[in-house]
Amino acid sequence: MEDQTHSPESRSPELLLSTGCLFHLPLPVIASVGARAGFAGLDLVMGSPRIAPGPEVDAAHEILPVRVVHAPFRNWSGSGGAGLRNALQGRWFSRAEDLPRLLDAPPNVSFSLENLPWASGGGLFAKDDLAALLLECRDKGLGLTLDCCHLGISGRDILADLERVPLELVRHVHFSDADRHTEHLPPGSGLLPVGPF
């Protein structure tokens, strides 16, 4: 879901279709499915080196506007030099401040970090490091994409974590259920308290 206004008083969430749920289809076909189903826009998952700015993304955007872009999250071994590129991007990201300004983002495009499934160990996305993630969002001028399923499969209390998240940081919500380590189930078919959430 996307919040266009970012003010708690006038929120009007829009339902977006993630291209990841139909990843095997061409982007314009996914956009057509989303438009026919009544979605307000697309959440473009950049999970493949073939999904890049160009004619296919432009064609999809003409059918159903791209409102959110997921940065690459896989090791693109097919695109060469992925390990070095990921290391350089990680260093750049850690030093960058106010990313929307740095990237000269249009005002209608929001940037956010998503809470990923936590695992034991160190780093930004370490177990029980929600406070560090929120601080990172503030420092870099980013919003938060709050994924309740990722909280749940990390063994966290999603209602308690929801209370810790400042409403003004939330830009998007990924709303799905989980059953232990089975992710992204339809709401109500897992073990998470998605109704109260």
Secondary structure as a PSIPRED ss2 file (coil, helix, strand):
# PSIPRED VFORMAT (PSIPRED V4.0)

   1 M C   1.000  0.000  0.000
   2 E E   0.000  0.000  1.000
   3 D C   1.000  0.000  0.000
   4 Q C   1.000  0.000  0.000
   5 T C   1.000  0.000  0.000
   6 H C   1.000  0.000  0.000
   7 S C   1.000  0.000  0.000
   8 P H   0.000  1.000  0.000
   9 E H   0.000  1.000  0.000
  10 S H   0.000  1.000  0.000
  11 R C   1.000  0.000  0.000
  12 S C   1.000  0.000  0.000
  13 P C   1.000  0.000  0.000
  14 E E   0.000  0.000  1.000
  15 L C   1.000  0.000  0.000
  16 L E   0.000  0.000  1.000
  17 L E   0.000  0.000  1.000
  18 S E   0.000  0.000  1.000
  19 T H   0.000  1.000  0.000
  20 G H   0.000  1.000  0.000
  21 C H   0.000  1.000  0.000
  22 L H   0.000  1.000  0.000
  23 F C   1.000  0.000  0.000
  24 H C   1.000  0.000  0.000
  25 L C   1.000  0.000  0.000
  26 P C   1.000  0.000  0.000
  27 L H   0.000  1.000  0.000
  28 P H   0.000  1.000  0.000
  29 V H   0.000  1.000  0.000
  30 I H   0.000  1.000  0.000
  31 A H   0.000  1.000  0.000
  32 S H   0.000  1.000  0.000
  33 V H   0.000  1.000  0.000
  34 G H   0.000  1.000  0.000
  35 A H   0.000  1.000  0.000
  36 R H   0.000  1.000  0.000
  37 A H   0.000  1.000  0.000
  38 G C   1.000  0.000  0.000
  39 F C   1.000  0.000  0.000
  40 A C   1.000  0.000  0.000
  41 G E   0.000  0.000  1.000
  42 L E   0.000  0.000  1.000
  43 D E   0.000  0.000  1.000
  44 L E   0.000  0.000  1.000
  45 V E   0.000  0.000  1.000
  46 M C   1.000  0.000  0.000
  47 G C   1.000  0.000  0.000
  48 S C   1.000  0.000  0.000
  49 P C   1.000  0.000  0.000
  50 R C   1.000  0.000  0.000
  51 I C   1.000  0.000  0.000
  52 A C   1.000  0.000  0.000
  53 P C   1.000  0.000  0.000
  54 G C   1.000  0.000  0.000
  55 P H   0.000  1.000  0.000
  56 E H   0.000  1.000  0.000
  57 V H   0.000  1.000  0.000
  58 D H   0.000  1.000  0.000
  59 A H   0.000  1.000  0.000
  60 A H   0.000  1.000  0.000
  61 H H   0.000  1.000  0.000
  62 E H   0.000  1.000  0.000
  63 I H   0.000  1.000  0.000
  64 L C   1.000  0.000  0.000
  65 P C   1.000  0.000  0.000
  66 V E   0.000  0.000  1.000
  67 R E   0.000  0.000  1.000
  68 V E   0.000  0.000  1.000
  69 V E   0.000  0.000  1.000
  70 H E   0.000  0.000  1.000
  71 A C   1.000  0.000  0.000
  72 P C   1.000  0.000  0.000
  73 F C   1.000  0.000  0.000
  74 R C   1.000  0.000  0.000
  75 N C   1.000  0.000  0.000
  76 W C   1.000  0.000  0.000
  77 S H   0.000  1.000  0.000
  78 G H   0.000  1.000  0.000
  79 S H   0.000  1.000  0.000
  80 G C   1.000  0.000  0.000
  81 G C   1.000  0.000  0.000
  82 A H   0.000  1.000  0.000
  83 G H   0.000  1.000  0.000
  84 L H   0.000  1.000  0.000
  85 R H   0.000  1.000  0.000
  86 N H   0.000  1.000  0.000
  87 A H   0.000  1.000  0.000
  88 L H   0.000  1.000  0.000
  89 Q H   0.000  1.000  0.000
  90 G H   0.000  1.000  0.000
  91 R H   0.000  1.000  0.000
  92 W H   0.000  1.000  0.000
  93 F H   0.000  1.000  0.000
  94 S H   0.000  1.000  0.000
  95 R H   0.000  1.000  0.000
  96 A C   1.000  0.000  0.000
  97 E C   1.000  0.000  0.000
  98 D C   1.000  0.000  0.000
  99 L H   0.000  1.000  0.000
 100 P H   0.000  1.000  0.000
 101 R H   0.000  1.000  0.000
 102 L H   0.000  1.000  0.000
 103 L C   1.000  0.000  0.000
 104 D C   1.000  0.000  0.000
 105 A C   1.000  0.000  0.000
 106 P C   1.000  0.000  0.000
 107 P C   1.000  0.000  0.000
 108 N C   1.000  0.000  0.000
 109 V C   1.000  0.000  0.000
 110 S C   1.000  0.000  0.000
 111 F C   1.000  0.000  0.000
 112 S E   0.000  0.000  1.000
 113 L E   0.000  0.000  1.000
 114 E E   0.000  0.000  1.000
 115 N C   1.000  0.000  0.000
 116 L C   1.000  0.000  0.000
 117 P C   1.000  0.000  0.000
 118 W C   1.000  0.000  0.000
 119 A E   0.000  0.000  1.000
 120 S C   1.000  0.000  0.000
 121 G C   1.000  0.000  0.000
 122 G C   1.000  0.000  0.000
 123 G C   1.000  0.000  0.000
 124 L C   1.000  0.000  0.000
 125 F C   1.000  0.000  0.000
 126 A E   0.000  0.000  1.000
 127 K C   1.000  0.000  0.000
 128 D C   1.000  0.000  0.000
 129 D C   1.000  0.000  0.000
 130 L H   0.000  1.000  0.000
 131 A H   0.000  1.000  0.000
 132 A H   0.000  1.000  0.000
 133 L H   0.000  1.000  0.000
 134 L H   0.000  1.000  0.000
 135 L H   0.000  1.000  0.000
 136 E H   0.000  1.000  0.000
 137 C H   0.000  1.000  0.000
 138 R H   0.000  1.000  0.000
 139 D H   0.000  1.000  0.000
 140 K C   1.000  0.000  0.000
 141 G C   1.000  0.000  0.000
 142 L C   1.000  0.000  0.000
 143 G E   0.000  0.000  1.000
 144 L E   0.000  0.000  1.000
 145 T E   0.000  0.000  1.000
 146 L E   0.000  0.000  1.000
 147 D E   0.000  0.000  1.000
 148 C H   0.000  1.000  0.000
 149 C H   0.000  1.000  0.000
 150 H H   0.000  1.000  0.000
 151 L H   0.000  1.000  0.000
 152 G H   0.000  1.000  0.000
 153 I H   0.000  1.000  0.000
 154 S C   1.000  0.000  0.000
 155 G C   1.000  0.000  0.000
 156 R C   1.000  0.000  0.000
 157 D C   1.000  0.000  0.000
 158 I H   0.000  1.000  0.000
 159 L H   0.000  1.000  0.000
 160 A H   0.000  1.000  0.000
 161 D H   0.000  1.000  0.000
 162 L H   0.000  1.000  0.000
 163 E H   0.000  1.000  0.000
 164 R H   0.000  1.000  0.000
 165 V C   1.000  0.000  0.000
 166 P C   1.000  0.000  0.000
 167 L H   0.000  1.000  0.000
 168 E H   0.000  1.000  0.000
 169 L H   0.000  1.000  0.000
 170 V E   0.000  0.000  1.000
 171 R E   0.000  0.000  1.000
 172 H E   0.000  0.000  1.000
 173 V E   0.000  0.000  1.000
 174 H E   0.000  0.000  1.000
 175 F C   1.000  0.000  0.000
 176 S C   1.000  0.000  0.000
 177 D E   0.000  0.000  1.000
 178 A E   0.000  0.000  1.000
 179 D E   0.000  0.000  1.000
 180 R C   1.000  0.000  0.000
 181 H C   1.000  0.000  0.000
 182 T E   0.000  0.000  1.000
 183 E E   0.000  0.000  1.000
 184 H E   0.000  0.000  1.000
 185 L E   0.000  0.000  1.000
 186 P C   1.000  0.000  0.000
 187 P C   1.000  0.000  0.000
 188 G C   1.000  0.000  0.000
 189 S C   1.000  0.000  0.000
 190 G C   1.000  0.000  0.000
 191 L C   1.000  0.000  0.000
 192 L C   1.000  0.000  0.000
 193 P C   1.000  0.000  0.000
 194 V C   1.000  0.000  0.000
 195 G C   1.000  0.000  0.000
 196 P C   1.000  0.000  0.000
 197 F C   1.000  0.000  0.000
